[in-house]
Amino acid sequence: MMQKIKSLMTRQGLKSPQESMADLSPVENLRIPSKEELRELREQPIDPLAEQEIIDSIEEIYFSNDSFDMVQHELEKLPPELNLKELEEYRDKLKRQQAAVSKKVADLILEKQPSYVKELERVTALQTNLQLAAVICTNARRQLSVAKEGFTEASLGLLANQRRRQLLTGLLKSLRTIKTLQRTDVRLSEMLEEEDYPGAIQLCLECQKAASTFKHYSCISELNSKLQDTLEQIEEQLDVALSKTCKHFDVSHYTKVQMAYTLLGKTQTAMDQLHMHFTQAIHNTVFQVVLGYVELCAGNADTKFQKMQYKDLCTHITLDSYIPCLTDLCKALWEVMLSYHRTMQWHEKHDKQESTPIPDDAGAESDELLVDRSYVKKKLEHGLTRIWQDVQLKVKAYILGTDMSNFKYDDFIVVLDVISRLMQVGEEFCGSKSEVLQESIKRQSINYFKNYHRARLEELRMFLENETWELCPVKSNFNIAQLHEFKFMGQCRSPSVSPSRQTVTSTSPAQEELSLFQQYIQEGNPFEMHIEHKDEETEDVLASNGVSEYESDELEKSVYQDYDSDSDVPEELKQDYVDEQTGDVPVKSVSRETIRSRKKSDYNLSKSNAPILTNTTLNVIRLVGKYMQMMNILKPIAFDVIHCVSQLFDYYLYAVYTFFGRNDMPVPSPSLSTHGGRDAGTARVVGPACLYESSGLGLISSRLRTTLNRIQESLIDMEAVGENVGVHGPTEDRKEKVPSPHLSQLVVLTNSGTLYGLAQRVVATESLVFLAEQFESLQSHLDTMMPAAKKPFLQQFYSQTVSTASELRKPIYWIVAAKAIDYEQMLLMMAGVKWDIREIMSQHNVYVDVLLKEFEQFNTRLGDVSRHVRIPLPVSNVLWEHCIRLANRTLVEGYANVKKCSNEGRALMQLDFQQFLMKLEKLTDLRPIPDKEFVETYIKAYYLTENDMEQFIKNHREYSMKQLANLVNVCLGSHINKKARQKLLAAIDDIDRPKR
């Protein structure tokens, strides 16, 4: 109800209450009573509660809004059938409701009338003020119009013109700048042709900055797009320029490129691009190198090699072009790695130069710079391993693309040397051990070396079977280090070892300490150096044209000639091989006058004591040098090579024993029996030889016997000579073995005038001893190359094989000693001597003189042999020891054959032996005389009593059962009874029983 009252008041505006009442709508007139009605209503006493009940009974819809049509509402409520009485009642109800509402409204109006009047007065005053303001505004507008006409249009027109002039001046300046911008593309092209990338980028960026200032001009949008295209073009050319540094690094060029990328703010992007270019450069380089050689060797073939994969392309390399292509490949890869190395150097130097203190106001910029530097450094360090891995994979594909098993040794060594130099480059480049390269070259090396070693063993067998065992004359100062094959040891150049670990033996150690990158950083190439000095390297390392101590013409004429061809002119022979450094002349033949003063050098060809070796020995030494070269260059196959080196020595030792150390008499080991009596000097020796063996003196040492058995089982193919068929396993095992060698038919070992081939025996045996000495000198070098896990093999080889070489002297020279003296004749002559004499004799028996004459003849023959071959002191001592020992044991055997003997006879035995010793000591310097006590003790045993004899039998087991039994039967036979004799003989039998 209050809302309706307010709306009525609002619509009244400034009208008086009376006017407002007149303006009410008809509907509202029905609701609001007239003044008289109000008075009547006010005068009529109505109960407030009843009045409120009437108002509350009014429907809610009457209070909804102003647009409510109450008439329509009431009409719609009428029932279909009208009842007058009900209608009148309802009408009266509505009137009562209207009257109650009207009265309520009238009360409210009268209650608020003072406030209404007061507010209406304020509204009237506001209207008056508004009318005054309207008059003031009208006057002001009229005065402003007058001022505009009199002042503004004239004065401000001048200011507008001045402003327009200034704008046009600025526009002209802008147009001139735009004109300059339009012409910058020409200058940019010139700068790009000059490779002034930093300047071009700087100019382009400045133009872009200027263009952004004038971007409100429509022509600038096209120019801005053009500048952006130009900048992209500069980046493309910059990327091409960056790729050029991968093969040929230029400091100024690379500096420009890096400055340009710095201006672009793409330092990290540049580093990513650089590594991608290096990877691409490696691939393109190796492909082009190999493709060039393949197409060159293929000729006009229609094969489209360019479409092949690199790995497949490598399989088309021919053997003739393999090494040149490999060298060019490594040279090209070296250039790429050198460029990367110099790139890293540039960045290290650049970082040091720019590591100056930065002002505080440039903190953000410095942080970004530090981030870029850190990224570049890590990227470059990581790239080292990545690039070297790419290089290894490319070279590996090339190495494994060709079967090298049929390469010449010199060519294969060159391949190893090139790859080892490349591995040295890798170690200096990034500290890599080059496992990929080592594994690939190891595979090729093992494959090659197996075939090569097999061929060399067959070649060695051929040499041994054609060897006449003549002396190969060399100077006294001969040393294997003088051979070309061992030059590498003096140079200490091992490409697979970094310079920091090499033993510096050069006179200029400072130069040796330089790495390859330091040596060739400006010019040259380590692989170019190899090719440029190829002839020199081949001469120093790979040549096999004789001993370096001789002049080349002397070598051709003398080193490999048949020594016997000059045997009839010993003086000329000796003059040919006089020591050119000392001027010593060989000693002349020995005369009888000098027998008393015979010394160490009496049997020497010259006082220079030149080494005794043969052509085959020299070939074996050279072969060892070649093997060591391969081992020195390629450490991973060191054990395989050393194992093959040991086989060379084993085969040589076995051959010397087979040729000269066997006899057709029973030998200690069945596995070392002679093959069909092939040894030419094996006439059966009976009597003393059997005695010699029975006493254990003819046996080879157990260590030597074990070594020979091992060699025969592991290296000798016994099936090749038709023996032991089916014992040695399958054919695969036989591939690793070599047939046993046979002595050349030109070597005669049956001539007594030459002491049964003593010269050849000396040359063979002493050449083996010399070979063993050279192996001893190489032990430390071999030990450094041998893997730690395999070193026991090397130690065992030296302790059980190399050290046994000198032990072959005994069985070899024993055969000569057994034949040089006629021991059988001496036994027969001793058997004819009467020993049961009754008087003391002052004259010794004839057999002593015959025996001494035999020794003198032996001495003379020994001197004759020494004119052709120097007989070292150990050899002469072994020969004399064998002969004297055999003679003394023959004496004991002769004394043991005596049936009857008196005391005077025993005195004669002593006289004979003393005479023999006295004369013998004048023939030899050997002291003490071997087995002197053996004879003297046996002779003195004739004087022993029964009890002493029993003790003698127990203490002297070196005598045979027959010899001891003779002492019992002959010496004590007449002094003891039969029971005592049987007791002593039983003691002898007990002693002999364990030997059976």
ZIFEN-V15901 format. One record per helix or strand of 2 or more residues. SS is the DSSP state (~ for helix, > for strand). FROM is the first residue (numbers start at 1). LEN is the number of residues. If there is no record, write none. Layout:
SS_FROM_LEN + SS_FROM_LEN
This chain:
~_2_11 + ~_17_6 + ~_26_6 + ~_35_9 + ~_48_9 + ~_60_4 + ~_70_8 + ~_84_99 + ~_184_10 + ~_197_17 + ~_218_27 + ~_251_14 + ~_267_32 + ~_305_3 + ~_310_5 + ~_319_35 + ~_360_41 + ~_409_22 + ~_435_32 + ~_480_3 + ~_484_8 + ~_499_3 + ~_509_4 + ~_516_4 + ~_526_7 + ~_534_9 + ~_552_8 + ~_563_4 + ~_570_7 + ~_592_3 + ~_600_4 + ~_615_19 + ~_635_27 + ~_670_3 + ~_688_7 + ~_702_13 + >_716_2 + ~_718_4 + ~_731_4 + >_738_2 + ~_752_3 + ~_758_28 + ~_788_13 + ~_802_19 + ~_823_9 + ~_846_21 + ~_873_24 + ~_903_21 + ~_932_12 + ~_946_10 + ~_961_11 + ~_978_16
